[in-house]
Amino acid sequence: MVRHSSRIELSQSALKQNINFIRKKIGPDAIISSVVKANAFGHGIGTFVPMAEKAGVRHFSVASSYEAWQVSRACTQDSIIMIMGILYDEDLEWVIKNKVEFFVFDLARLKKAKETAEKLGMKAIVHLEVETGGNRTGLVESKLPEALEYLRNHSGTLQLKGFCTHYAGIESLSNQFRTQKQLQKFNELYKQVTDSGLQPTLRHTACSAAALAFPETVMDLVRVGTAQYGMWPSPDIYNLHLQQTGKKQDSPLKRVLTWKTDVMHIKRIREGEFVGYGTSYQAPYDMKIAVLPLGYSNGYPRTLSNRGEVIIRGKKAPIVGLINMNVFMVDVSSIEDITSGDEVILIGRQMNHVITIRSFSEFTNAINNELVSRLPDAIPRVAVK
Ligand SMILES: *Cc1c(COP(=O)(O)O)cnc(C)c1O
């Protein structure tokens, strides 16, 4: 097997700890649905899904039928898969046959699901997603009576398992008024459902931020992405956690992902020389630089040019010059015994130093989720203890 230019390690113990923490926050009853859209937020569905199953998860949420198929291949247990987003008509047959559950937010999908289920002699398992003020997907209130009537009339082919919505930015306290109104609307609409004689077993609204900080949103299932990977949804949610627990600081969430590469080449340059393309970095003194074998095509943000850092031999090495497509350079003048082939930490810990995912977002204005979800599928992922 030939090697890739970098590698990602996923920590089973960190994941276990995150799941346990989320469980403690939401109480013993609600189902944890592990949100593994975007290749498990870049962690890699193939490696991450069995790890989550090992940590006790039996429910996964994805954004598309394609991702549902990826998860179905990765599962080692009889886990439930739920599609929250795009589902093409031609994929409905595979979805229903494999008992994959899916959000319905318009009547057309409901009707198509009924036709396909009828043809297969099976039941389609649906979660009715309603519009509560997010103005993304979600069935609008005016169509709800018709949808409920359709569901009642075709209960032989359509199983209404869930009733759900999604908050528009509950991780930020400045959106609190809007998200509270969403919760209120959701509860009103739920009453319409039960008044019509239907009884979905799972009400769900909570994402990570909601599950961690707003108990009234937890209900029967939570859809948790960000937090299970060990990232706080926002400083607001972290501060609410401190407030709720009366602690000054706490780190119950552990980063699951570590990203590593190796030193490809080392060279000495003279004061006044430029590093790499262009003139963005001029050596202020005689320097030693290390060349690393990856760049923006491998998911390393180009905006970290002349700003980011890596760790080599337990020391921080600042980036010098531009991040190229497949290469970038770091200043290793103060790392004496460095040699080509030395391990490099791009994200993660080595000895006393750590490069956090958040340090990337502080430099680049990208959100944590953006950085990790863009890590290319081609980078090998491996589970570690
Ligand atoms: C992405 C997503 C989630 C998970 O959000 P996190 O904040 O990462 O936990 C939950 N529900 C829906 C509908 C989503 O699209």
The ligand as a Gaussian input file, in Angstrom:
#p B3LYP/6-31G(d) Opt

LIG

0 1
 C      -26.271000      19.377000      11.042000
 C      -27.585000      19.152000      11.678000
 C      -27.671000      18.791000      13.027000
 C      -26.451000      18.679000      13.922000
 O      -26.028000      19.947000      14.310000
 P      -24.847000      20.145000      15.389000
 O      -24.994000      21.547000      15.805000
 O      -23.574000      19.875000      14.667000
 O      -25.082000      19.181000      16.476000
 C      -28.924000      18.523000      13.540000
 N      -30.046000      18.629000      12.784000
 C      -29.995000      19.000000      11.491000
 C      -31.260000      19.099000      10.712000
 C      -28.778000      19.286000      10.893000
 O      -28.733000      19.672000       9.616000

